[in-house]
Amino acid sequence: MTKDNIILTKSFDFALQIIELYKQMKAQNEFVLSKQVLRSGTSIGANIEEATAGISKRDFVHKMSISSKEARETKYWLRLIQHSKIVDVEVTNLLVQVEELIKILTSIVKTSQSSIK
């Protein structure tokens, strides 16, 4: 992993933390929300990784847009986990991190879209 690509690094680190959250939730016998947050939370980085290999600027923007949507979905699941209190886990730090990912991805998408036009 290259240290100079901040979004790749941050999304990968975030995914590792989501995996840990998933393990904690499974240990508390929560299997539905844990799977949802695992899927969306790890998908952010996977789509960013795909975007870096995009065949065109439009392909890059498309994959980054998907990453942004996955980040927003992850934020939803994290908020639901936090407010439902269905499990005893702390997600405040993950909410801060996903918000940062959303801001970075939004900026990347907007900047890249403007360079296409």
Jmol script that loads the backbone (N, CA, C; Angstrom):
load data "model"
ATOM      1  N   MET A   1       0.852  -1.176   0.000  1.00  0.00           N
ATOM      2  CA  MET A   1       0.000   0.000   0.000  1.00  0.00           C
ATOM      3  C   MET A   1       0.889   1.228   0.000  1.00  0.00           C
ATOM      4  N   THR A   2       0.638   2.146  -0.915  1.00  0.00           N
ATOM      5  CA  THR A   2       1.449   3.349  -0.984  1.00  0.00           C
ATOM      6  C   THR A   2       0.974   4.353   0.047  1.00  0.00           C
ATOM      7  N   LYS A   3       1.926   4.967   0.721  1.00  0.00           N
ATOM      8  CA  LYS A   3       1.603   5.941   1.757  1.00  0.00           C
ATOM      9  C   LYS A   3       1.166   7.273   1.160  1.00  0.00           C
ATOM     10  N   ASP A   4       1.484   7.530  -0.111  1.00  0.00           N
ATOM     11  CA  ASP A   4       1.158   8.819  -0.698  1.00  0.00           C
ATOM     12  C   ASP A   4      -0.277   8.905  -1.211  1.00  0.00           C
ATOM     13  N   ASN A   5      -0.991   7.787  -1.287  1.00  0.00           N
ATOM     14  CA  ASN A   5      -2.392   7.831  -1.690  1.00  0.00           C
ATOM     15  C   ASN A   5      -3.259   7.749  -0.436  1.00  0.00           C
ATOM     16  N   ILE A   6      -3.593   8.914   0.096  1.00  0.00           N
ATOM     17  CA  ILE A   6      -4.267   9.020   1.389  1.00  0.00           C
ATOM     18  C   ILE A   6      -5.617   8.309   1.408  1.00  0.00           C
ATOM     19  N   ILE A   7      -6.372   8.390   0.328  1.00  0.00           N
ATOM     20  CA  ILE A   7      -7.705   7.780   0.324  1.00  0.00           C
ATOM     21  C   ILE A   7      -7.605   6.251   0.328  1.00  0.00           C
ATOM     22  N   LEU A   8      -6.619   5.708  -0.375  1.00  0.00           N
ATOM     23  CA  LEU A   8      -6.410   4.255  -0.341  1.00  0.00           C
ATOM     24  C   LEU A   8      -6.025   3.794   1.068  1.00  0.00           C
ATOM     25  N   THR A   9      -5.124   4.519   1.677  1.00  0.00           N
ATOM     26  CA  THR A   9      -4.658   4.168   3.021  1.00  0.00           C
ATOM     27  C   THR A   9      -5.785   4.281   4.041  1.00  0.00           C
ATOM     28  N   LYS A  10      -6.494   5.397   4.021  1.00  0.00           N
ATOM     29  CA  LYS A  10      -7.574   5.620   4.985  1.00  0.00           C
ATOM     30  C   LYS A  10      -8.706   4.607   4.814  1.00  0.00           C
ATOM     31  N   SER A  11      -9.052   4.295   3.583  1.00  0.00           N
ATOM     32  CA  SER A  11     -10.151   3.352   3.354  1.00  0.00           C
ATOM     33  C   SER A  11      -9.753   1.931   3.758  1.00  0.00           C
ATOM     34  N   PHE A  12      -8.495   1.580   3.553  1.00  0.00           N
ATOM     35  CA  PHE A  12      -8.009   0.256   3.954  1.00  0.00           C
ATOM     36  C   PHE A  12      -8.004   0.130   5.479  1.00  0.00           C
ATOM     37  N   ASP A  13      -7.476   1.139   6.152  1.00  0.00           N
ATOM     38  CA  ASP A  13      -7.457   1.134   7.616  1.00  0.00           C
ATOM     39  C   ASP A  13      -8.870   1.104   8.183  1.00  0.00           C
ATOM     40  N   PHE A  14      -9.764   1.846   7.553  1.00  0.00           N
ATOM     41  CA  PHE A  14     -11.162   1.866   7.980  1.00  0.00           C
ATOM     42  C   PHE A  14     -11.782   0.475   7.828  1.00  0.00           C
ATOM     43  N   ALA A  15     -11.507  -0.182   6.715  1.00  0.00           N
ATOM     44  CA  ALA A  15     -12.043  -1.532   6.479  1.00  0.00           C
ATOM     45  C   ALA A  15     -11.567  -2.513   7.553  1.00  0.00           C
ATOM     46  N   LEU A  16     -10.312  -2.398   7.951  1.00  0.00           N
ATOM     47  CA  LEU A  16      -9.798  -3.266   9.021  1.00  0.00           C
ATOM     48  C   LEU A  16     -10.564  -3.042  10.325  1.00  0.00           C
ATOM     49  N   GLN A  17     -10.877  -1.800  10.610  1.00  0.00           N
ATOM     50  CA  GLN A  17     -11.643  -1.496  11.822  1.00  0.00           C
ATOM     51  C   GLN A  17     -13.082  -1.993  11.716  1.00  0.00           C
ATOM     52  N   ILE A  18     -13.640  -1.934  10.530  1.00  0.00           N
ATOM     53  CA  ILE A  18     -14.991  -2.456  10.310  1.00  0.00           C
ATOM     54  C   ILE A  18     -15.008  -3.964  10.525  1.00  0.00           C
ATOM     55  N   ILE A  19     -13.960  -4.640  10.096  1.00  0.00           N
ATOM     56  CA  ILE A  19     -13.863  -6.095  10.324  1.00  0.00           C
ATOM     57  C   ILE A  19     -13.837  -6.391  11.820  1.00  0.00           C
ATOM     58  N   GLU A  20     -13.114  -5.592  12.576  1.00  0.00           N
ATOM     59  CA  GLU A  20     -13.079  -5.769  14.036  1.00  0.00           C
ATOM     60  C   GLU A  20     -14.457  -5.531  14.651  1.00  0.00           C
ATOM     61  N   LEU A  21     -15.162  -4.512  14.170  1.00  0.00           N
ATOM     62  CA  LEU A  21     -16.526  -4.248  14.644  1.00  0.00           C
ATOM     63  C   LEU A  21     -17.428  -5.442  14.343  1.00  0.00           C
ATOM     64  N   TYR A  22     -17.303  -5.972  13.143  1.00  0.00           N
ATOM     65  CA  TYR A  22     -18.077  -7.143  12.735  1.00  0.00           C
ATOM     66  C   TYR A  22     -17.845  -8.309  13.701  1.00  0.00           C
ATOM     67  N   LYS A  23     -16.590  -8.548  14.053  1.00  0.00           N
ATOM     68  CA  LYS A  23     -16.258  -9.632  14.983  1.00  0.00           C
ATOM     69  C   LYS A  23     -16.905  -9.399  16.352  1.00  0.00           C
ATOM     70  N   GLN A  24     -16.838  -8.153  16.832  1.00  0.00           N
ATOM     71  CA  GLN A  24     -17.450  -7.815  18.125  1.00  0.00           C
ATOM     72  C   GLN A  24     -18.959  -8.040  18.096  1.00  0.00           C
ATOM     73  N   MET A  25     -19.581  -7.642  17.007  1.00  0.00           N
ATOM     74  CA  MET A  25     -21.035  -7.779  16.894  1.00  0.00           C
ATOM     75  C   MET A  25     -21.440  -9.247  16.795  1.00  0.00           C
ATOM     76  N   LYS A  26     -20.682 -10.026  16.038  1.00  0.00           N
ATOM     77  CA  LYS A  26     -20.971 -11.463  15.942  1.00  0.00           C
ATOM     78  C   LYS A  26     -20.831 -12.141  17.295  1.00  0.00           C
ATOM     79  N   ALA A  27     -19.835 -11.717  18.065  1.00  0.00           N
ATOM     80  CA  ALA A  27     -19.625 -12.289  19.394  1.00  0.00           C
ATOM     81  C   ALA A  27     -20.809 -12.001  20.320  1.00  0.00           C
ATOM     82  N   GLN A  28     -21.574 -10.949  19.992  1.00  0.00           N
ATOM     83  CA  GLN A  28     -22.765 -10.603  20.763  1.00  0.00           C
ATOM     84  C   GLN A  28     -24.036 -11.116  20.081  1.00  0.00           C
ATOM     85  N   ASN A  29     -23.849 -12.072  19.175  1.00  0.00           N
ATOM     86  CA  ASN A  29     -24.950 -12.724  18.455  1.00  0.00           C
ATOM     87  C   ASN A  29     -25.804 -11.767  17.622  1.00  0.00           C
ATOM     88  N   GLU A  30     -25.175 -10.783  17.027  1.00  0.00           N
ATOM     89  CA  GLU A  30     -25.865  -9.891  16.109  1.00  0.00           C
ATOM     90  C   GLU A  30     -25.312 -10.190  14.722  1.00  0.00           C
ATOM     91  N   PHE A  31     -26.172 -10.714  13.860  1.00  0.00           N
ATOM     92  CA  PHE A  31     -25.707 -11.210  12.564  1.00  0.00           C
ATOM     93  C   PHE A  31     -26.213 -10.421  11.357  1.00  0.00           C
ATOM     94  N   VAL A  32     -27.270  -9.644  11.509  1.00  0.00           N
ATOM     95  CA  VAL A  32     -27.849  -8.938  10.363  1.00  0.00           C
ATOM     96  C   VAL A  32     -27.157  -7.592  10.136  1.00  0.00           C
ATOM     97  N   LEU A  33     -27.196  -6.723  11.132  1.00  0.00           N
ATOM     98  CA  LEU A  33     -26.548  -5.415  10.985  1.00  0.00           C
ATOM     99  C   LEU A  33     -25.040  -5.554  10.824  1.00  0.00           C
ATOM    100  N   SER A  34     -24.468  -6.539  11.503  1.00  0.00           N
ATOM    101  CA  SER A  34     -23.023  -6.736  11.398  1.00  0.00           C
ATOM    102  C   SER A  34     -22.621  -7.055   9.963  1.00  0.00           C
ATOM    103  N   LYS A  35     -23.409  -7.878   9.301  1.00  0.00           N
ATOM    104  CA  LYS A  35     -23.108  -8.244   7.905  1.00  0.00           C
ATOM    105  C   LYS A  35     -23.283  -7.038   6.975  1.00  0.00           C
ATOM    106  N   GLN A  36     -24.310  -6.231   7.236  1.00  0.00           N
ATOM    107  CA  GLN A  36     -24.556  -5.050   6.401  1.00  0.00           C
ATOM    108  C   GLN A  36     -23.387  -4.065   6.481  1.00  0.00           C
ATOM    109  N   VAL A  37     -22.957  -3.773   7.721  1.00  0.00           N
ATOM    110  CA  VAL A  37     -21.871  -2.807   7.889  1.00  0.00           C
ATOM    111  C   VAL A  37     -20.551  -3.380   7.372  1.00  0.00           C
ATOM    112  N   LEU A  38     -20.367  -4.683   7.477  1.00  0.00           N
ATOM    113  CA  LEU A  38     -19.168  -5.322   6.932  1.00  0.00           C
ATOM    114  C   LEU A  38     -19.120  -5.155   5.416  1.00  0.00           C
ATOM    115  N   ARG A  39     -20.221  -5.427   4.767  1.00  0.00           N
ATOM    116  CA  ARG A  39     -20.264  -5.336   3.296  1.00  0.00           C
ATOM    117  C   ARG A  39     -20.013  -3.915   2.798  1.00  0.00           C
ATOM    118  N   SER A  40     -20.764  -2.968   3.343  1.00  0.00           N
ATOM    119  CA  SER A  40     -20.615  -1.594   2.851  1.00  0.00           C
ATOM    120  C   SER A  40     -19.284  -0.983   3.288  1.00  0.00           C
ATOM    121  N   GLY A  41     -18.851  -1.265   4.509  1.00  0.00           N
ATOM    122  CA  GLY A  41     -17.621  -0.674   5.032  1.00  0.00           C
ATOM    123  C   GLY A  41     -16.360  -1.147   4.338  1.00  0.00           C
ATOM    124  N   THR A  42     -16.357  -2.394   3.885  1.00  0.00           N
ATOM    125  CA  THR A  42     -15.189  -2.899   3.169  1.00  0.00           C
ATOM    126  C   THR A  42     -15.277  -2.607   1.668  1.00  0.00           C
ATOM    127  N   SER A  43     -16.467  -2.344   1.194  1.00  0.00           N
ATOM    128  CA  SER A  43     -16.662  -2.038  -0.220  1.00  0.00           C
ATOM    129  C   SER A  43     -16.103  -0.666  -0.606  1.00  0.00           C
ATOM    130  N   ILE A  44     -16.033   0.232   0.364  1.00  0.00           N
ATOM    131  CA  ILE A  44     -15.506   1.581   0.082  1.00  0.00           C
ATOM    132  C   ILE A  44     -14.116   1.468  -0.528  1.00  0.00           C
ATOM    133  N   GLY A  45     -13.218   0.814   0.178  1.00  0.00           N
ATOM    134  CA  GLY A  45     -11.839   0.680  -0.289  1.00  0.00           C
ATOM    135  C   GLY A  45     -11.698  -0.166  -1.540  1.00  0.00           C
ATOM    136  N   ALA A  46     -12.538  -1.193  -1.645  1.00  0.00           N
ATOM    137  CA  ALA A  46     -12.477  -2.050  -2.839  1.00  0.00           C
ATOM    138  C   ALA A  46     -12.788  -1.250  -4.100  1.00  0.00           C
ATOM    139  N   ASN A  47     -13.779  -0.371  -4.023  1.00  0.00           N
ATOM    140  CA  ASN A  47     -14.125   0.443  -5.184  1.00  0.00           C
ATOM    141  C   ASN A  47     -13.076   1.514  -5.460  1.00  0.00           C
ATOM    142  N   ILE A  48     -12.451   2.028  -4.417  1.00  0.00           N
ATOM    143  CA  ILE A  48     -11.362   2.992  -4.616  1.00  0.00           C
ATOM    144  C   ILE A  48     -10.197   2.304  -5.317  1.00  0.00           C
ATOM    145  N   GLU A  49      -9.902   1.096  -4.871  1.00  0.00           N
ATOM    146  CA  GLU A  49      -8.831   0.311  -5.499  1.00  0.00           C
ATOM    147  C   GLU A  49      -9.136   0.095  -6.984  1.00  0.00           C
ATOM    148  N   GLU A  50     -10.381  -0.254  -7.298  1.00  0.00           N
ATOM    149  CA  GLU A  50     -10.778  -0.427  -8.709  1.00  0.00           C
ATOM    150  C   GLU A  50     -10.650   0.878  -9.475  1.00  0.00           C
ATOM    151  N   ALA A  51     -11.021   1.989  -8.827  1.00  0.00           N
ATOM    152  CA  ALA A  51     -10.971   3.291  -9.499  1.00  0.00           C
ATOM    153  C   ALA A  51      -9.555   3.653  -9.922  1.00  0.00           C
ATOM    154  N   THR A  52      -8.578   3.266  -9.104  1.00  0.00           N
ATOM    155  CA  THR A  52      -7.188   3.610  -9.438  1.00  0.00           C
ATOM    156  C   THR A  52      -6.711   2.884 -10.695  1.00  0.00           C
ATOM    157  N   ALA A  53      -7.424   1.831 -11.059  1.00  0.00           N
ATOM    158  CA  ALA A  53      -7.091   1.099 -12.281  1.00  0.00           C
ATOM    159  C   ALA A  53      -8.087   1.404 -13.400  1.00  0.00           C
ATOM    160  N   GLY A  54      -8.826   2.483 -13.239  1.00  0.00           N
ATOM    161  CA  GLY A  54      -9.848   2.842 -14.229  1.00  0.00           C
ATOM    162  C   GLY A  54      -9.272   3.015 -15.617  1.00  0.00           C
ATOM    163  N   ILE A  55     -10.063   2.627 -16.608  1.00  0.00           N
ATOM    164  CA  ILE A  55      -9.596   2.714 -17.991  1.00  0.00           C
ATOM    165  C   ILE A  55      -9.801   4.104 -18.590  1.00  0.00           C
ATOM    166  N   SER A  56     -10.594   4.926 -17.908  1.00  0.00           N
ATOM    167  CA  SER A  56     -10.825   6.288 -18.372  1.00  0.00           C
ATOM    168  C   SER A  56     -11.163   7.165 -17.175  1.00  0.00           C
ATOM    169  N   LYS A  57     -11.181   8.457 -17.414  1.00  0.00           N
ATOM    170  CA  LYS A  57     -11.549   9.399 -16.353  1.00  0.00           C
ATOM    171  C   LYS A  57     -12.993   9.155 -15.910  1.00  0.00           C
ATOM    172  N   ARG A  58     -13.862   8.861 -16.858  1.00  0.00           N
ATOM    173  CA  ARG A  58     -15.266   8.582 -16.521  1.00  0.00           C
ATOM    174  C   ARG A  58     -15.387   7.324 -15.671  1.00  0.00           C
ATOM    175  N   ASP A  59     -14.621   6.303 -15.982  1.00  0.00           N
ATOM    176  CA  ASP A  59     -14.612   5.061 -15.200  1.00  0.00           C
ATOM    177  C   ASP A  59     -14.132   5.344 -13.777  1.00  0.00           C
ATOM    178  N   PHE A  60     -13.077   6.164 -13.673  1.00  0.00           N
ATOM    179  CA  PHE A  60     -12.549   6.563 -12.370  1.00  0.00           C
ATOM    180  C   PHE A  60     -13.629   7.268 -11.543  1.00  0.00           C
ATOM    181  N   VAL A  61     -14.298   8.227 -12.145  1.00  0.00           N
ATOM    182  CA  VAL A  61     -15.348   8.984 -11.445  1.00  0.00           C
ATOM    183  C   VAL A  61     -16.481   8.056 -11.040  1.00  0.00           C
ATOM    184  N   HIS A  62     -16.851   7.145 -11.917  1.00  0.00           N
ATOM    185  CA  HIS A  62     -17.934   6.205 -11.611  1.00  0.00           C
ATOM    186  C   HIS A  62     -17.601   5.355 -10.387  1.00  0.00           C
ATOM    187  N   LYS A  63     -16.409   4.783 -10.342  1.00  0.00           N
ATOM    188  CA  LYS A  63     -16.000   3.938  -9.213  1.00  0.00           C
ATOM    189  C   LYS A  63     -15.872   4.754  -7.926  1.00  0.00           C
ATOM    190  N   MET A  64     -15.340   5.967  -8.026  1.00  0.00           N
ATOM    191  CA  MET A  64     -15.239   6.814  -6.844  1.00  0.00           C
ATOM    192  C   MET A  64     -16.628   7.219  -6.343  1.00  0.00           C
ATOM    193  N   SER A  65     -17.558   7.414  -7.269  1.00  0.00           N
ATOM    194  CA  SER A  65     -18.936   7.730  -6.873  1.00  0.00           C
ATOM    195  C   SER A  65     -19.568   6.556  -6.129  1.00  0.00           C
ATOM    196  N   ILE A  66     -19.292   5.357  -6.586  1.00  0.00           N
ATOM    197  CA  ILE A  66     -19.790   4.165  -5.889  1.00  0.00           C
ATOM    198  C   ILE A  66     -19.186   4.102  -4.486  1.00  0.00           C
ATOM    199  N   SER A  67     -17.902   4.395  -4.374  1.00  0.00           N
ATOM    200  CA  SER A  67     -17.251   4.414  -3.056  1.00  0.00           C
ATOM    201  C   SER A  67     -17.924   5.418  -2.134  1.00  0.00           C
ATOM    202  N   SER A  68     -18.241   6.572  -2.667  1.00  0.00           N
ATOM    203  CA  SER A  68     -18.909   7.608  -1.881  1.00  0.00           C
ATOM    204  C   SER A  68     -20.279   7.119  -1.398  1.00  0.00           C
ATOM    205  N   LYS A  69     -21.007   6.456  -2.262  1.00  0.00           N
ATOM    206  CA  LYS A  69     -22.324   5.913  -1.884  1.00  0.00           C
ATOM    207  C   LYS A  69     -22.183   4.825  -0.824  1.00  0.00           C
ATOM    208  N   GLU A  70     -21.172   3.986  -0.958  1.00  0.00           N
ATOM    209  CA  GLU A  70     -20.930   2.936   0.037  1.00  0.00           C
ATOM    210  C   GLU A  70     -20.566   3.549   1.387  1.00  0.00           C
ATOM    211  N   ALA A  71     -19.801   4.639   1.354  1.00  0.00           N
ATOM    212  CA  ALA A  71     -19.438   5.322   2.596  1.00  0.00           C
ATOM    213  C   ALA A  71     -20.680   5.892   3.276  1.00  0.00           C
ATOM    214  N   ARG A  72     -21.568   6.455   2.494  1.00  0.00           N
ATOM    215  CA  ARG A  72     -22.814   6.994   3.055  1.00  0.00           C
ATOM    216  C   ARG A  72     -23.696   5.869   3.609  1.00  0.00           C
ATOM    217  N   GLU A  73     -23.730   4.750   2.929  1.00  0.00           N
ATOM    218  CA  GLU A  73     -24.484   3.606   3.437  1.00  0.00           C
ATOM    219  C   GLU A  73     -23.878   3.111   4.751  1.00  0.00           C
ATOM    220  N   THR A  74     -22.562   3.056   4.798  1.00  0.00           N
ATOM    221  CA  THR A  74     -21.878   2.630   6.027  1.00  0.00           C
ATOM    222  C   THR A  74     -22.209   3.573   7.169  1.00  0.00           C
ATOM    223  N   LYS A  75     -22.232   4.858   6.888  1.00  0.00           N
ATOM    224  CA  LYS A  75     -22.596   5.836   7.917  1.00  0.00           C
ATOM    225  C   LYS A  75     -23.997   5.537   8.452  1.00  0.00           C
ATOM    226  N   TYR A  76     -24.909   5.215   7.572  1.00  0.00           N
ATOM    227  CA  TYR A  76     -26.280   4.870   7.984  1.00  0.00           C
ATOM    228  C   TYR A  76     -26.277   3.676   8.932  1.00  0.00           C
ATOM    229  N   TRP A  77     -25.581   2.594   8.554  1.00  0.00           N
ATOM    230  CA  TRP A  77     -25.551   1.393   9.390  1.00  0.00           C
ATOM    231  C   TRP A  77     -24.893   1.678  10.737  1.00  0.00           C
ATOM    232  N   LEU A  78     -23.825   2.467  10.739  1.00  0.00           N
ATOM    233  CA  LEU A  78     -23.153   2.805  11.991  1.00  0.00           C
ATOM    234  C   LEU A  78     -24.075   3.613  12.907  1.00  0.00           C
ATOM    235  N   ARG A  79     -24.795   4.558  12.329  1.00  0.00           N
ATOM    236  CA  ARG A  79     -25.745   5.338  13.125  1.00  0.00           C
ATOM    237  C   ARG A  79     -26.848   4.455  13.684  1.00  0.00           C
ATOM    238  N   LEU A  80     -27.304   3.527  12.882  1.00  0.00           N
ATOM    239  CA  LEU A  80     -28.340   2.604  13.328  1.00  0.00           C
ATOM    240  C   LEU A  80     -27.833   1.722  14.474  1.00  0.00           C
ATOM    241  N   ILE A  81     -26.622   1.237  14.342  1.00  0.00           N
ATOM    242  CA  ILE A  81     -26.008   0.427  15.402  1.00  0.00           C
ATOM    243  C   ILE A  81     -25.889   1.260  16.682  1.00  0.00           C
ATOM    244  N   GLN A  82     -25.432   2.491  16.525  1.00  0.00           N
ATOM    245  CA  GLN A  82     -25.232   3.363  17.682  1.00  0.00           C
ATOM    246  C   GLN A  82     -26.552   3.669  18.395  1.00  0.00           C
ATOM    247  N   HIS A  83     -27.571   4.030  17.656  1.00  0.00           N
ATOM    248  CA  HIS A  83     -28.819   4.487  18.260  1.00  0.00           C
ATOM    249  C   HIS A  83     -29.756   3.358  18.676  1.00  0.00           C
ATOM    250  N   SER A  84     -29.652   2.215  18.027  1.00  0.00           N
ATOM    251  CA  SER A  84     -30.542   1.097  18.381  1.00  0.00           C
ATOM    252  C   SER A  84     -30.090   0.419  19.667  1.00  0.00           C
ATOM    253  N   LYS A  85     -28.796   0.535  19.949  1.00  0.00           N
ATOM    254  CA  LYS A  85     -28.205  -0.115  21.134  1.00  0.00           C
ATOM    255  C   LYS A  85     -28.483  -1.625  21.139  1.00  0.00           C
ATOM    256  N   ILE A  86     -28.564  -2.189  19.946  1.00  0.00           N
ATOM    257  CA  ILE A  86     -28.813  -3.626  19.810  1.00  0.00           C
ATOM    258  C   ILE A  86     -27.612  -4.456  20.270  1.00  0.00           C
ATOM    259  N   VAL A  87     -26.429  -3.827  20.217  1.00  0.00           N
ATOM    260  CA  VAL A  87     -25.207  -4.452  20.724  1.00  0.00           C
ATOM    261  C   VAL A  87     -24.427  -3.409  21.517  1.00  0.00           C
ATOM    262  N   ASP A  88     -23.538  -3.894  22.361  1.00  0.00           N
ATOM    263  CA  ASP A  88     -22.718  -3.005  23.177  1.00  0.00           C
ATOM    264  C   ASP A  88     -21.364  -2.810  22.491  1.00  0.00           C
ATOM    265  N   VAL A  89     -21.327  -1.866  21.551  1.00  0.00           N
ATOM    266  CA  VAL A  89     -20.100  -1.529  20.823  1.00  0.00           C
ATOM    267  C   VAL A  89     -20.006  -0.011  20.716  1.00  0.00           C
ATOM    268  N   GLU A  90     -18.803   0.473  20.565  1.00  0.00           N
ATOM    269  CA  GLU A  90     -18.566   1.903  20.413  1.00  0.00           C
ATOM    270  C   GLU A  90     -18.246   2.191  18.944  1.00  0.00           C
ATOM    271  N   VAL A  91     -19.051   3.056  18.321  1.00  0.00           N
ATOM    272  CA  VAL A  91     -18.846   3.350  16.902  1.00  0.00           C
ATOM    273  C   VAL A  91     -18.588   4.830  16.628  1.00  0.00           C
ATOM    274  N   THR A  92     -18.451   5.631  17.671  1.00  0.00           N
ATOM    275  CA  THR A  92     -18.266   7.077  17.487  1.00  0.00           C
ATOM    276  C   THR A  92     -17.044   7.377  16.626  1.00  0.00           C
ATOM    277  N   ASN A  93     -15.920   6.729  16.902  1.00  0.00           N
ATOM    278  CA  ASN A  93     -14.702   6.953  16.130  1.00  0.00           C
ATOM    279  C   ASN A  93     -14.893   6.535  14.663  1.00  0.00           C
ATOM    280  N   LEU A  94     -15.610   5.443  14.442  1.00  0.00           N
ATOM    281  CA  LEU A  94     -15.868   5.001  13.064  1.00  0.00           C
ATOM    282  C   LEU A  94     -16.751   6.005  12.326  1.00  0.00           C
ATOM    283  N   LEU A  95     -17.696   6.605  13.028  1.00  0.00           N
ATOM    284  CA  LEU A  95     -18.546   7.632  12.405  1.00  0.00           C
ATOM    285  C   LEU A  95     -17.718   8.850  11.992  1.00  0.00           C
ATOM    286  N   VAL A  96     -16.766   9.231  12.817  1.00  0.00           N
ATOM    287  CA  VAL A  96     -15.879  10.352  12.477  1.00  0.00           C
ATOM    288  C   VAL A  96     -15.051   9.995  11.244  1.00  0.00           C
ATOM    289  N   GLN A  97     -14.526   8.790  11.224  1.00  0.00           N
ATOM    290  CA  GLN A  97     -13.695   8.362  10.093  1.00  0.00           C
ATOM    291  C   GLN A  97     -14.489   8.268   8.797  1.00  0.00           C
ATOM    292  N   VAL A  98     -15.700   7.727   8.865  1.00  0.00           N
ATOM    293  CA  VAL A  98     -16.485   7.585   7.638  1.00  0.00           C
ATOM    294  C   VAL A  98     -16.901   8.957   7.118  1.00  0.00           C
ATOM    295  N   GLU A  99     -17.140   9.891   8.021  1.00  0.00           N
ATOM    296  CA  GLU A  99     -17.473  11.258   7.601  1.00  0.00           C
ATOM    297  C   GLU A  99     -16.284  11.874   6.857  1.00  0.00           C
ATOM    298  N   GLU A 100     -15.086  11.626   7.347  1.00  0.00           N
ATOM    299  CA  GLU A 100     -13.883  12.116   6.678  1.00  0.00           C
ATOM    300  C   GLU A 100     -13.737  11.477   5.296  1.00  0.00           C
ATOM    301  N   LEU A 101     -13.980  10.168   5.205  1.00  0.00           N
ATOM    302  CA  LEU A 101     -13.924   9.488   3.908  1.00  0.00           C
ATOM    303  C   LEU A 101     -14.944  10.085   2.938  1.00  0.00           C
ATOM    304  N   ILE A 102     -16.145  10.362   3.418  1.00  0.00           N
ATOM    305  CA  ILE A 102     -17.188  10.949   2.571  1.00  0.00           C
ATOM    306  C   ILE A 102     -16.731  12.297   2.030  1.00  0.00           C
ATOM    307  N   LYS A 103     -16.146  13.130   2.891  1.00  0.00           N
ATOM    308  CA  LYS A 103     -15.680  14.453   2.461  1.00  0.00           C
ATOM    309  C   LYS A 103     -14.577  14.342   1.401  1.00  0.00           C
ATOM    310  N   ILE A 104     -13.639  13.451   1.639  1.00  0.00           N
ATOM    311  CA  ILE A 104     -12.546  13.268   0.673  1.00  0.00           C
ATOM    312  C   ILE A 104     -13.085  12.748  -0.655  1.00  0.00           C
ATOM    313  N   LEU A 105     -13.942  11.739  -0.593  1.00  0.00           N
ATOM    314  CA  LEU A 105     -14.497  11.163  -1.818  1.00  0.00           C
ATOM    315  C   LEU A 105     -15.349  12.177  -2.580  1.00  0.00           C
ATOM    316  N   THR A 106     -16.138  12.959  -1.871  1.00  0.00           N
ATOM    317  CA  THR A 106     -16.953  13.992  -2.516  1.00  0.00           C
ATOM    318  C   THR A 106     -16.061  14.988  -3.256  1.00  0.00           C
ATOM    319  N   SER A 107     -14.977  15.374  -2.612  1.00  0.00           N
ATOM    320  CA  SER A 107     -14.042  16.301  -3.235  1.00  0.00           C
ATOM    321  C   SER A 107     -13.394  15.686  -4.480  1.00  0.00           C
ATOM    322  N   ILE A 108     -12.982  14.435  -4.375  1.00  0.00           N
ATOM    323  CA  ILE A 108     -12.367  13.751  -5.521  1.00  0.00           C
ATOM    324  C   ILE A 108     -13.345  13.668  -6.690  1.00  0.00           C
ATOM    325  N   VAL A 109     -14.573  13.280  -6.406  1.00  0.00           N
ATOM    326  CA  VAL A 109     -15.574  13.129  -7.468  1.00  0.00           C
ATOM    327  C   VAL A 109     -15.866  14.477  -8.125  1.00  0.00           C
ATOM    328  N   LYS A 110     -16.083  15.519  -7.323  1.00  0.00           N
ATOM    329  CA  LYS A 110     -16.392  16.836  -7.878  1.00  0.00           C
ATOM    330  C   LYS A 110     -15.234  17.369  -8.726  1.00  0.00           C
ATOM    331  N   THR A 111     -14.024  17.256  -8.218  1.00  0.00           N
ATOM    332  CA  THR A 111     -12.849  17.733  -8.959  1.00  0.00           C
ATOM    333  C   THR A 111     -12.664  16.957 -10.258  1.00  0.00           C
ATOM    334  N   SER A 112     -12.834  15.631 -10.166  1.00  0.00           N
ATOM    335  CA  SER A 112     -12.649  14.793 -11.365  1.00  0.00           C
ATOM    336  C   SER A 112     -13.745  15.055 -12.384  1.00  0.00           C
ATOM    337  N   GLN A 113     -14.962  15.243 -11.943  1.00  0.00           N
ATOM    338  CA  GLN A 113     -16.068  15.529 -12.862  1.00  0.00           C
ATOM    339  C   GLN A 113     -15.837  16.854 -13.604  1.00  0.00           C
ATOM    340  N   SER A 114     -15.345  17.847 -12.877  1.00  0.00           N
ATOM    341  CA  SER A 114     -15.135  19.151 -13.511  1.00  0.00           C
ATOM    342  C   SER A 114     -14.017  19.099 -14.552  1.00  0.00           C
ATOM    343  N   SER A 115     -13.064  18.182 -14.365  1.00  0.00           N
ATOM    344  CA  SER A 115     -11.985  18.076 -15.345  1.00  0.00           C
ATOM    345  C   SER A 115     -12.412  17.307 -16.611  1.00  0.00           C
ATOM    346  N   ILE A 116     -13.536  16.598 -16.518  1.00  0.00           N
ATOM    347  CA  ILE A 116     -14.050  15.884 -17.686  1.00  0.00           C
ATOM    348  C   ILE A 116     -14.755  16.835 -18.638  1.00  0.00           C
ATOM    349  N   LYS A 117     -15.446  17.813 -18.067  1.00  0.00           N
ATOM    350  CA  LYS A 117     -16.290  18.735 -18.867  1.00  0.00           C
ATOM    351  C   LYS A 117     -15.510  19.698 -19.704  1.00  0.00           C
TER     352      LYS A 117
END
end "model"
wireframe off; spacefill off
backbone 0.3
color backbone group
